[in-house]
Amino acid sequence: MAQEKKLKFNEAMKRLDEIVTLLNNEDLELEKAMELFVEGTTLSAQCEKQLKDFENQMQVIMNPQEKTDD
């Protein structure tokens, strides 16, 4: 299933966990496994971007003067 909308971080992580469980199923058809793998890599990239964005926001909050430094 392709991701049509951007999930919240916790929702994406939950779906990634589901995908891992499904991919560990030895009876999974190759086509379905590939579909799940693509969805998982997309979600993983989304989560990584969200974490970087959150980290940047926290740095701004914790160190507001860093933005004005040379």
N, CA and C atoms as a LAMMPS dump frame, in Angstrom:
ITEM: TIMESTEP
0
ITEM: NUMBER OF ATOMS
210
ITEM: BOX BOUNDS ff ff ff
-5.0000000000000000e+02 5.0000000000000000e+02
-5.0000000000000000e+02 5.0000000000000000e+02
-5.0000000000000000e+02 5.0000000000000000e+02
ITEM: ATOMS id mol type element x y z
1 1 1 N 0.838 -1.174 0
2 1 2 C 0 0 0
3 1 3 C 0.883 1.237 0
4 2 1 N 0.769 2.084 -0.998
5 2 2 C 1.54 3.324 -1.056
6 2 3 C 0.944 4.329 -0.085
7 3 1 N 1.816 5.114 0.506
8 3 2 C 1.362 6.119 1.454
9 3 3 C 0.82 7.318 0.699
10 4 1 N -0.479 7.578 0.809
11 4 2 C -1.103 8.71 0.145
12 4 3 C -0.935 9.975 0.96
13 5 1 N -0.92 9.85 2.283
14 5 2 C -0.778 11.012 3.143
15 5 3 C 0.393 10.797 4.085
16 6 1 N 0.891 11.899 4.603
17 6 2 C 2.004 11.823 5.533
18 6 3 C 1.452 11.479 6.923
19 7 1 N 1.93 10.381 7.469
20 7 2 C 1.474 9.943 8.78
21 7 3 C 2.221 10.692 9.874
22 8 1 N 1.595 10.783 11.03
23 8 2 C 2.296 11.303 12.2
24 8 3 C 3.411 10.319 12.537
25 9 1 N 4.43 10.804 13.24
26 9 2 C 5.611 9.992 13.521
27 9 3 C 5.24 8.658 14.163
28 10 1 N 4.437 8.682 15.224
29 10 2 C 4.086 7.438 15.926
30 10 3 C 3.285 6.49 15.038
31 11 1 N 2.429 7.038 14.197
32 11 2 C 1.667 6.199 13.271
33 11 3 C 2.601 5.538 12.258
34 12 1 N 3.553 6.314 11.751
35 12 2 C 4.504 5.774 10.782
36 12 3 C 5.355 4.68 11.415
37 13 1 N 5.797 4.888 12.646
38 13 2 C 6.605 3.872 13.327
39 13 3 C 5.784 2.597 13.566
40 14 1 N 4.528 2.767 13.909
41 14 2 C 3.66 1.597 14.116
42 14 3 C 3.503 0.823 12.806
43 15 1 N 3.301 1.561 11.712
44 15 2 C 3.164 0.903 10.411
45 15 3 C 4.461 0.216 10.007
46 16 1 N 5.602 0.853 10.29
47 16 2 C 6.89 0.207 10.003
48 16 3 C 7.022 -1.107 10.764
49 17 1 N 6.59 -1.117 12.009
50 17 2 C 6.636 -2.346 12.802
51 17 3 C 5.749 -3.425 12.167
52 18 1 N 4.572 -3.024 11.691
53 18 2 C 3.678 -3.973 11.022
54 18 3 C 4.33 -4.527 9.756
55 19 1 N 4.99 -3.643 9.007
56 19 2 C 5.641 -4.059 7.766
57 19 3 C 6.749 -5.068 8.047
58 20 1 N 7.54 -4.817 9.077
59 20 2 C 8.611 -5.753 9.441
60 20 3 C 8.021 -7.117 9.782
61 21 1 N 6.944 -7.116 10.541
62 21 2 C 6.287 -8.373 10.903
63 21 3 C 5.801 -9.103 9.655
64 22 1 N 5.178 -8.361 8.748
65 22 2 C 4.684 -8.982 7.518
66 22 3 C 5.829 -9.511 6.649
67 23 1 N 6.922 -8.75 6.565
68 23 2 C 8.06 -9.181 5.746
69 23 3 C 8.747 -10.423 6.318
70 24 1 N 8.598 -10.645 7.6
71 24 2 C 9.174 -11.844 8.22
72 24 3 C 8.343 -13.09 7.957
73 25 1 N 7.191 -12.938 7.332
74 25 2 C 6.329 -14.06 6.99
75 25 3 C 6.905 -14.769 5.766
76 26 1 N 7.293 -16.003 5.929
77 26 2 C 7.914 -16.769 4.848
78 26 3 C 6.954 -17.077 3.705
79 27 1 N 5.655 -16.991 3.942
80 27 2 C 4.671 -17.308 2.911
81 27 3 C 4.294 -16.096 2.059
82 28 1 N 4.919 -14.973 2.296
83 28 2 C 4.591 -13.746 1.594
84 28 3 C 5.032 -13.824 0.134
85 29 1 N 4.133 -13.445 -0.77
86 29 2 C 4.468 -13.44 -2.187
87 29 3 C 5.5 -12.349 -2.466
88 30 1 N 6.345 -12.6 -3.444
89 30 2 C 7.426 -11.673 -3.78
90 30 3 C 6.896 -10.276 -4.12
91 31 1 N 5.836 -10.211 -4.898
92 31 2 C 5.272 -8.914 -5.288
93 31 3 C 4.791 -8.127 -4.074
94 32 1 N 4.132 -8.803 -3.153
95 32 2 C 3.643 -8.145 -1.937
96 32 3 C 4.825 -7.719 -1.065
97 33 1 N 5.843 -8.561 -0.989
98 33 2 C 7.033 -8.226 -0.205
99 33 3 C 7.695 -6.971 -0.76
100 34 1 N 7.78 -6.884 -2.072
101 34 2 C 8.393 -5.703 -2.695
102 34 3 C 7.562 -4.46 -2.417
103 35 1 N 6.262 -4.572 -2.51
104 35 2 C 5.357 -3.451 -2.217
105 35 3 C 5.545 -2.968 -0.772
106 36 1 N 5.61 -3.917 0.151
107 36 2 C 5.814 -3.568 1.56
108 36 3 C 7.19 -2.948 1.794
109 37 1 N 8.201 -3.484 1.101
110 37 2 C 9.547 -2.945 1.235
111 37 3 C 9.6 -1.486 0.781
112 38 1 N 8.974 -1.191 -0.349
113 38 2 C 8.941 0.183 -0.859
114 38 3 C 8.209 1.091 0.129
115 39 1 N 7.078 0.636 0.633
116 39 2 C 6.332 1.421 1.622
117 39 3 C 7.19 1.66 2.858
118 40 1 N 7.886 0.635 3.298
119 40 2 C 8.733 0.753 4.485
120 40 3 C 9.873 1.737 4.291
121 41 1 N 10.508 1.706 3.133
122 41 2 C 11.614 2.644 2.899
123 41 3 C 11.095 4.072 2.817
124 42 1 N 9.913 4.251 2.256
125 42 2 C 9.3 5.58 2.203
126 42 3 C 8.996 6.081 3.606
127 43 1 N 8.411 5.223 4.419
128 43 2 C 8.095 5.601 5.801
129 43 3 C 9.358 5.872 6.608
130 44 1 N 10.373 5.078 6.382
131 44 2 C 11.636 5.27 7.09
132 44 3 C 12.236 6.639 6.763
133 45 1 N 12.222 7.01 5.502
134 45 2 C 12.74 8.317 5.087
135 45 3 C 11.904 9.438 5.694
136 46 1 N 10.59 9.256 5.725
137 46 2 C 9.691 10.248 6.325
138 46 3 C 10.017 10.428 7.805
139 47 1 N 10.186 9.321 8.518
140 47 2 C 10.495 9.387 9.953
141 47 3 C 11.845 10.058 10.193
142 48 1 N 12.821 9.729 9.368
143 48 2 C 14.141 10.342 9.515
144 48 3 C 14.055 11.859 9.325
145 49 1 N 13.293 12.303 8.32
146 49 2 C 13.129 13.735 8.078
147 49 3 C 12.411 14.4 9.251
148 50 1 N 11.37 13.754 9.761
149 50 2 C 10.645 14.31 10.898
150 50 3 C 11.559 14.436 12.112
151 51 1 N 12.381 13.429 12.367
152 51 2 C 13.299 13.486 13.506
153 51 3 C 14.303 14.628 13.348
154 52 1 N 14.83 14.814 12.142
155 52 2 C 15.76 15.913 11.896
156 52 3 C 15.072 17.258 12.097
157 53 1 N 13.836 17.372 11.622
158 53 2 C 13.076 18.608 11.808
159 53 3 C 12.833 18.881 13.288
160 54 1 N 12.465 17.855 14.039
161 54 2 C 12.235 18.008 15.482
162 54 3 C 13.529 18.419 16.181
163 55 1 N 14.63 17.797 15.781
164 55 2 C 15.922 18.125 16.376
165 55 3 C 16.281 19.592 16.093
166 56 1 N 16.067 20.034 14.866
167 56 2 C 16.347 21.432 14.525
168 56 3 C 15.476 22.387 15.338
169 57 1 N 14.212 22.04 15.509
170 57 2 C 13.311 22.869 16.308
171 57 3 C 13.783 22.947 17.755
172 58 1 N 14.225 21.815 18.286
173 58 2 C 14.712 21.791 19.677
174 58 3 C 15.98 22.637 19.817
175 59 1 N 16.858 22.592 18.832
176 59 2 C 18.076 23.399 18.891
177 59 3 C 17.737 24.886 18.89
178 60 1 N 16.764 25.275 18.093
179 60 2 C 16.341 26.68 18.061
180 60 3 C 15.748 27.079 19.407
181 61 1 N 14.959 26.207 19.989
182 61 2 C 14.329 26.5 21.281
183 61 3 C 15.378 26.574 22.39
184 62 1 N 16.316 25.642 22.374
185 62 2 C 17.318 25.573 23.441
186 62 3 C 18.435 26.606 23.271
187 63 1 N 18.715 27.002 22.034
188 63 2 C 19.816 27.925 21.758
189 63 3 C 19.363 29.019 20.787
190 64 1 N 18.498 29.897 21.202
191 64 2 C 17.964 30.908 20.263
192 64 3 C 19.024 31.858 19.725
193 65 1 N 20.126 32.077 20.451
194 65 2 C 21.169 32.998 19.994
195 65 3 C 21.99 32.417 18.843
196 66 1 N 22.011 31.124 18.666
197 66 2 C 22.824 30.504 17.606
198 66 3 C 22.426 31 16.232
199 67 1 N 21.177 31.374 16.038
200 67 2 C 20.723 31.859 14.742
201 67 3 C 21.346 33.196 14.386
202 68 1 N 21.706 34.013 15.407
203 68 2 C 22.248 35.343 15.151
204 68 3 C 23.756 35.377 15.144
205 69 1 N 24.424 34.288 15.531
206 69 2 C 25.872 34.233 15.553
207 69 3 C 26.414 34.198 14.133
208 70 1 N 27.665 34.726 13.949
209 70 2 C 28.321 34.71 12.643
210 70 3 C 28.866 33.355 12.331
